[in-house]
Amino acid sequence: MWIPKYRRKALVDDVREFTIKTLYQIAEDKGFEILVLGVCPDHIHLFILFLFPRLLNALKVPVLIGC
């Protein structure tokens, strides 16, 4: 679950569509499979299947968020 700062309702209209498209593109580039993606106005639910079991859990989220 990802939440914008102060749970502002920032994930609407074009931002919502951009976020969905970007998350699917990152998943394709990095070898993830997005099983469930729910984008609400103030948070995102994301359930992924990571196809690289040798990669540590601590490394998965930074890859997704671009750290």
C-alpha positions as CSV (number, residue, x, y, z in Angstrom):
1,M,0.0,0.0,0.0
2,W,1.3,3.4,-1.0
3,I,-0.1,6.6,0.4
4,P,0.6,10.2,-0.8
5,K,1.8,12.6,1.9
6,Y,-1.0,13.6,4.3
7,R,-3.3,11.2,2.3
8,R,-4.2,14.0,-0.2
9,K,-6.5,12.9,-2.9
10,A,-3.9,13.3,-5.6
11,L,-4.4,10.1,-7.6
12,V,-7.3,11.2,-9.8
13,D,-8.0,11.7,-13.5
14,D,-4.7,12.0,-15.5
15,V,-2.5,11.3,-12.5
16,R,-4.3,8.1,-11.9
17,E,-3.9,6.9,-15.5
18,F,-0.2,8.0,-15.6
19,T,0.4,6.1,-12.3
20,I,-1.2,2.9,-13.6
21,K,0.7,3.0,-16.9
22,T,4.0,3.8,-15.2
23,L,3.6,0.9,-12.7
24,Y,2.8,-1.6,-15.4
25,Q,5.8,-0.3,-17.4
26,I,8.1,-0.7,-14.4
27,A,6.8,-4.2,-13.8
28,E,7.4,-5.2,-17.4
29,D,10.9,-3.7,-17.5
30,K,12.0,-5.3,-14.2
31,G,10.3,-8.7,-14.6
32,F,7.4,-8.4,-12.1
33,E,3.8,-9.4,-12.7
34,I,1.2,-7.2,-11.2
35,L,-1.6,-9.5,-9.9
36,V,-3.8,-6.8,-8.3
37,L,-3.6,-3.0,-8.7
38,G,-6.1,-0.7,-7.1
39,V,-5.7,3.0,-7.4
40,C,-7.9,5.0,-5.1
41,P,-7.8,8.8,-4.9
42,D,-5.7,8.8,-1.7
43,H,-3.8,5.4,-1.9
44,I,-2.6,2.5,-4.0
45,H,-2.9,-1.2,-3.3
46,L,-0.4,-3.3,-5.2
47,F,0.1,-7.0,-5.1
48,I,2.9,-8.3,-7.3
49,L,4.5,-11.6,-8.2
50,F,8.2,-11.2,-8.3
51,L,9.9,-13.5,-10.7
52,F,13.3,-13.3,-9.2
53,P,13.2,-15.3,-5.9
54,R,16.9,-14.8,-5.3
55,L,16.4,-11.1,-4.9
56,L,15.9,-10.1,-1.3
57,N,12.6,-8.6,-0.2
58,A,14.3,-5.5,1.0
59,L,15.4,-4.8,-2.6
60,K,12.0,-5.2,-4.3
61,V,10.2,-2.0,-3.1
62,P,13.2,0.3,-3.9
63,V,13.2,-1.1,-7.4
64,L,9.5,-0.3,-7.8
65,I,9.7,3.2,-6.4
66,G,12.9,4.1,-8.2
67,C,15.4,4.4,-5.3
